[in-house]
Amino acid sequence: MAGVSFNLPAGREKEEVETVLSLPYLAYALNESFHFFGGIMIVGIGVDIIEIERIRASIERFGSTFLQKLFTDTEITYCRSKKNPMQHFAARFAAKEAVSKALATGWAGEFQWKNVEVVNDPSGKPNVKLYGSTAEALQHSRVLLSLSHSDTSVIAFAVIEKKE
Ligand SMILES: CC(C)(COP(=O)(O)OP(=O)(O)OC[C@H]1O[C@@H](n2cnc3c(N)ncnc32)[C@H](O)[C@@H]1OP(=O)(O)O)[C@@H](O)C(=O)NCCC(=O)NCCS
């Protein structure tokens, strides 16, 4: 850098200092600086993988009691409209667990199954709607979600971001 000179700390190579001035580091520093300027911060991430068979067994055993306890009417209608409803029920189960992990409170605290609802937009993209105590705990926050299915398993990945 023209006009700027500094002494390298003992044991540090020039390449290390260049790394500190690199794009990833600057992106990190920018993210951190949002603390001061009122930006968006990632406050939690969560992932969950579920065997579809496990959900199928619970639904067959406990029937509508299980469904009503875990899923909203919108979710039940969506899953039942699909060729393989169990895959979609399992994905929503995984989504709720992933969000609970991102909340850091797990099963305790403010998490309740039906307070986290997965609603697909017209393109199929899943969005998360929050209700009750979970919505209160996540004021000024937004949950981002991605789902994927295989024949036997589903995976959900959730990110909670918060407006500072
Ligand atoms: C989105 C898409 C790639 C899903 O891929 P897939 O291998 O068939 O299915 P997966 O098992 O990996 O994922 C299924 C999940 O993807 C999610 N999904 C569907 N459409 C989506 C979209 N437009 N954007 C983000 N996620 C989407 C849903 O959550 C779905 O699960 P659900 O129905 O239980 O909610 C596929 O549906 C597609 O090609 N859609 C059209 C193109 C498109 O909209 N692409 C967006 C990403 S570039």
The ligand as a MOL file (V3000), in Angstrom:
LIG
                    3D

  0  0  0     0  0            999 V3000
M  V30 BEGIN CTAB
M  V30 COUNTS 48 50 0 0 0
M  V30 BEGIN ATOM
M  V30 1 C -36.1960 -26.4990 -5.9560 0
M  V30 2 C -35.7810 -27.8280 -6.5490 0
M  V30 3 C -34.3490 -27.6710 -7.0320 0
M  V30 4 C -35.8780 -28.9290 -5.4810 0
M  V30 5 O -35.0080 -29.9970 -5.8010 0
M  V30 6 P -35.3550 -31.5450 -5.6620 0
M  V30 7 O -34.0950 -32.2790 -5.7700 0
M  V30 8 O -36.4810 -31.8800 -6.5710 0
M  V30 9 O -35.9650 -31.7390 -4.2260 0
M  V30 10 P -35.2800 -31.7600 -2.7720 0
M  V30 11 O -35.7380 -32.9990 -2.1130 0
M  V30 12 O -33.8230 -31.5000 -2.7590 0
M  V30 13 O -35.9700 -30.4930 -2.0980 0
M  V30 14 C -37.3370 -30.4310 -1.9190 0
M  V30 15 C -37.5890 -29.1850 -1.1420 0
M  V30 16 O -37.0620 -28.0730 -1.8650 0
M  V30 17 C -37.7130 -26.9270 -1.4260 0
M  V30 18 N -38.0040 -26.0970 -2.5770 0
M  V30 19 C -38.8920 -26.3180 -3.5730 0
M  V30 20 N -38.8740 -25.2980 -4.4450 0
M  V30 21 C -37.9530 -24.4070 -3.9910 0
M  V30 22 C -37.4800 -23.1420 -4.4480 0
M  V30 23 N -37.9710 -22.5730 -5.5430 0
M  V30 24 N -36.5240 -22.5200 -3.7310 0
M  V30 25 C -36.0290 -23.0670 -2.6090 0
M  V30 26 N -36.4430 -24.2680 -2.1230 0
M  V30 27 C -37.3920 -24.9280 -2.8160 0
M  V30 28 C -38.9990 -27.3560 -0.7030 0
M  V30 29 O -38.8550 -27.0790 0.6560 0
M  V30 30 C -39.0470 -28.8680 -0.9510 0
M  V30 31 O -39.5400 -29.5830 0.1520 0
M  V30 32 P -41.0740 -29.4630 0.6230 0
M  V30 33 O -41.9300 -29.6280 -0.5900 0
M  V30 34 O -41.2390 -30.5700 1.6070 0
M  V30 35 O -41.2030 -28.1030 1.2490 0
M  V30 36 C -36.6870 -28.2520 -7.7070 0
M  V30 37 O -37.9990 -28.3150 -7.2230 0
M  V30 38 C -36.6470 -27.3070 -8.9010 0
M  V30 39 O -35.8120 -27.4640 -9.7530 0
M  V30 40 N -37.5860 -26.3390 -8.9570 0
M  V30 41 C -37.6740 -25.4080 -10.0840 0
M  V30 42 C -36.5370 -24.4490 -10.1790 0
M  V30 43 C -36.3870 -23.5920 -8.9700 0
M  V30 44 O -37.3190 -22.9470 -8.5140 0
M  V30 45 N -35.1770 -23.5570 -8.4090 0
M  V30 46 C -34.8810 -22.7650 -7.2630 0
M  V30 47 C -33.4980 -23.0410 -6.7630 0
M  V30 48 S -32.3120 -22.4470 -7.9470 0
M  V30 END ATOM
M  V30 BEGIN BOND
M  V30 1 1 1 2
M  V30 2 1 2 3
M  V30 3 1 2 4
M  V30 4 1 2 36
M  V30 5 1 4 5
M  V30 6 1 5 6
M  V30 7 2 6 7
M  V30 8 1 6 8
M  V30 9 1 6 9
M  V30 10 1 9 10
M  V30 11 2 10 11
M  V30 12 1 10 12
M  V30 13 1 10 13
M  V30 14 1 13 14
M  V30 15 1 14 15
M  V30 16 1 15 16
M  V30 17 1 15 30
M  V30 18 1 16 17
M  V30 19 1 17 18
M  V30 20 1 17 28
M  V30 21 1 18 19
M  V30 22 1 18 27
M  V30 23 2 19 20
M  V30 24 1 20 21
M  V30 25 1 21 22
M  V30 26 2 21 27
M  V30 27 1 22 23
M  V30 28 2 22 24
M  V30 29 1 24 25
M  V30 30 2 25 26
M  V30 31 1 26 27
M  V30 32 1 28 29
M  V30 33 1 28 30
M  V30 34 1 30 31
M  V30 35 1 31 32
M  V30 36 2 32 33
M  V30 37 1 32 34
M  V30 38 1 32 35
M  V30 39 1 36 37
M  V30 40 1 36 38
M  V30 41 2 38 39
M  V30 42 1 38 40
M  V30 43 1 40 41
M  V30 44 1 41 42
M  V30 45 1 42 43
M  V30 46 2 43 44
M  V30 47 1 43 45
M  V30 48 1 45 46
M  V30 49 1 46 47
M  V30 50 1 47 48
M  V30 END BOND
M  V30 END CTAB
M  END
